[in-house]
Amino acid sequence: MSNHVLSYSELEDFSEIYAIYSPIEAFELAFSLNKSLKLSFKRANSDVSFTKSEAHFMVYKHEDKEGAFNMWLYSNLYKKEGLNAASLLLFKTETTEEFLLPEVSKANFLLKYSGEVGLLDYYKERFGLVQGVISFQKIPLKKLKSKNNLIVD
């Protein structure tokens, strides 16, 4: 299974990345987006993972039937609970967190849009109205230091 790392030249095509703040699970968010916006997010064949870490991030993909645009929905947080025998606490468990894009660590999910500009305007107005979405904000590409963590296929 090979990973495709997003190169800087791919971001030169029209694409935008958004932070989604939502307390629900990834599959629930994908279902809500499909139901509310008539999209077809489906679980990608593989999660985003890295060789130096055991973290994996769920990916859902929507492909437009006419080929005008594509969207990817990424979980931004990976949590792992483990035992820490050296801990002085009563319950010797600890939770470690890793983020797909650490510079937007408050966001629960990330959405990458690639395609026609006009269609994006239609969806931008409606994303914040989807059940379970608290906030939907564009991330300026200049703010993204770890763009190469986004894996698209």
Secondary structure by P-SEA (a helix, b strand, c coil): cccccccccccccbbbbbbbbccccaaaaaaaaaaaccccccccccccccccccbbbbbbbbbbccccbbbbbbbcbbbbbbbcccccccccbbbbbbbcccccccccbbbbbbccaaaaaaaaacccccccccbbbbbcccccccccccccc
